[in-house]
Amino acid sequence: MNEKSVGTRIAELRNAKKLTQVQLAEKLTVSDKTVSKWEVGGGYPDISLLPALADIFECTVDYLLLGASRTQQKIFIGYPHSIYNNGKLTKKGITQKLNEEYLPKGWKVIQAKLSCAEDNESVLVVIEK
């Protein structure tokens, strides 16, 4: 992974979606100069923008950064308050919420493991495409 190859991939994906640098910048609430900088290899997108970029381009973050997608990934979610099921942390509720609202198109949860301590809930999820 290097800045130049990531930038080239962003430019290719942007062009495939028929977006201008300005349009992509607006979707991400960054400047078009920032998008241009990424595309010429002058830096990486902020880590907080990677999920939005992957969503816009309908690819995985792996693909954005590495040029290849995995068919199975493990993800760790710490303090998943936003995915509680009626105030309770349940495997079924988390799986359903992730599948319906958080995962990119084509991905699904195949395993969820809960870790619940007094004030420290977390989830290890295996997703598959």
Secondary structure as a PSIPRED ss2 file (coil, helix, strand):
# PSIPRED VFORMAT (PSIPRED V4.0)

   1 M C   1.000  0.000  0.000
   2 N C   1.000  0.000  0.000
   3 E H   0.000  1.000  0.000
   4 K H   0.000  1.000  0.000
   5 S H   0.000  1.000  0.000
   6 V H   0.000  1.000  0.000
   7 G H   0.000  1.000  0.000
   8 T H   0.000  1.000  0.000
   9 R H   0.000  1.000  0.000
  10 I H   0.000  1.000  0.000
  11 A H   0.000  1.000  0.000
  12 E H   0.000  1.000  0.000
  13 L H   0.000  1.000  0.000
  14 R H   0.000  1.000  0.000
  15 N H   0.000  1.000  0.000
  16 A H   0.000  1.000  0.000
  17 K C   1.000  0.000  0.000
  18 K C   1.000  0.000  0.000
  19 L C   1.000  0.000  0.000
  20 T C   1.000  0.000  0.000
  21 Q H   0.000  1.000  0.000
  22 V H   0.000  1.000  0.000
  23 Q H   0.000  1.000  0.000
  24 L H   0.000  1.000  0.000
  25 A H   0.000  1.000  0.000
  26 E H   0.000  1.000  0.000
  27 K H   0.000  1.000  0.000
  28 L H   0.000  1.000  0.000
  29 T C   1.000  0.000  0.000
  30 V C   1.000  0.000  0.000
  31 S C   1.000  0.000  0.000
  32 D H   0.000  1.000  0.000
  33 K H   0.000  1.000  0.000
  34 T H   0.000  1.000  0.000
  35 V H   0.000  1.000  0.000
  36 S H   0.000  1.000  0.000
  37 K H   0.000  1.000  0.000
  38 W H   0.000  1.000  0.000
  39 E H   0.000  1.000  0.000
  40 V C   1.000  0.000  0.000
  41 G C   1.000  0.000  0.000
  42 G C   1.000  0.000  0.000
  43 G C   1.000  0.000  0.000
  44 Y C   1.000  0.000  0.000
  45 P C   1.000  0.000  0.000
  46 D C   1.000  0.000  0.000
  47 I H   0.000  1.000  0.000
  48 S H   0.000  1.000  0.000
  49 L H   0.000  1.000  0.000
  50 L H   0.000  1.000  0.000
  51 P H   0.000  1.000  0.000
  52 A H   0.000  1.000  0.000
  53 L H   0.000  1.000  0.000
  54 A H   0.000  1.000  0.000
  55 D H   0.000  1.000  0.000
  56 I H   0.000  1.000  0.000
  57 F H   0.000  1.000  0.000
  58 E C   1.000  0.000  0.000
  59 C C   1.000  0.000  0.000
  60 T C   1.000  0.000  0.000
  61 V H   0.000  1.000  0.000
  62 D H   0.000  1.000  0.000
  63 Y H   0.000  1.000  0.000
  64 L H   0.000  1.000  0.000
  65 L H   0.000  1.000  0.000
  66 L H   0.000  1.000  0.000
  67 G C   1.000  0.000  0.000
  68 A C   1.000  0.000  0.000
  69 S C   1.000  0.000  0.000
  70 R C   1.000  0.000  0.000
  71 T C   1.000  0.000  0.000
  72 Q E   0.000  0.000  1.000
  73 Q E   0.000  0.000  1.000
  74 K E   0.000  0.000  1.000
  75 I E   0.000  0.000  1.000
  76 F E   0.000  0.000  1.000
  77 I E   0.000  0.000  1.000
  78 G E   0.000  0.000  1.000
  79 Y C   1.000  0.000  0.000
  80 P C   1.000  0.000  0.000
  81 H H   0.000  1.000  0.000
  82 S H   0.000  1.000  0.000
  83 I H   0.000  1.000  0.000
  84 Y C   1.000  0.000  0.000
  85 N E   0.000  0.000  1.000
  86 N C   1.000  0.000  0.000
  87 G C   1.000  0.000  0.000
  88 K E   0.000  0.000  1.000
  89 L C   1.000  0.000  0.000
  90 T C   1.000  0.000  0.000
  91 K H   0.000  1.000  0.000
  92 K H   0.000  1.000  0.000
  93 G H   0.000  1.000  0.000
  94 I H   0.000  1.000  0.000
  95 T H   0.000  1.000  0.000
  96 Q H   0.000  1.000  0.000
  97 K H   0.000  1.000  0.000
  98 L H   0.000  1.000  0.000
  99 N H   0.000  1.000  0.000
 100 E H   0.000  1.000  0.000
 101 E H   0.000  1.000  0.000
 102 Y H   0.000  1.000  0.000
 103 L C   1.000  0.000  0.000
 104 P C   1.000  0.000  0.000
 105 K C   1.000  0.000  0.000
 106 G C   1.000  0.000  0.000
 107 W C   1.000  0.000  0.000
 108 K E   0.000  0.000  1.000
 109 V E   0.000  0.000  1.000
 110 I E   0.000  0.000  1.000
 111 Q E   0.000  0.000  1.000
 112 A E   0.000  0.000  1.000
 113 K E   0.000  0.000  1.000
 114 L E   0.000  0.000  1.000
 115 S E   0.000  0.000  1.000
 116 C E   0.000  0.000  1.000
 117 A E   0.000  0.000  1.000
 118 E C   1.000  0.000  0.000
 119 D C   1.000  0.000  0.000
 120 N E   0.000  0.000  1.000
 121 E E   0.000  0.000  1.000
 122 S E   0.000  0.000  1.000
 123 V E   0.000  0.000  1.000
 124 L E   0.000  0.000  1.000
 125 V E   0.000  0.000  1.000
 126 V E   0.000  0.000  1.000
 127 I E   0.000  0.000  1.000
 128 E E   0.000  0.000  1.000
 129 K C   1.000  0.000  0.000
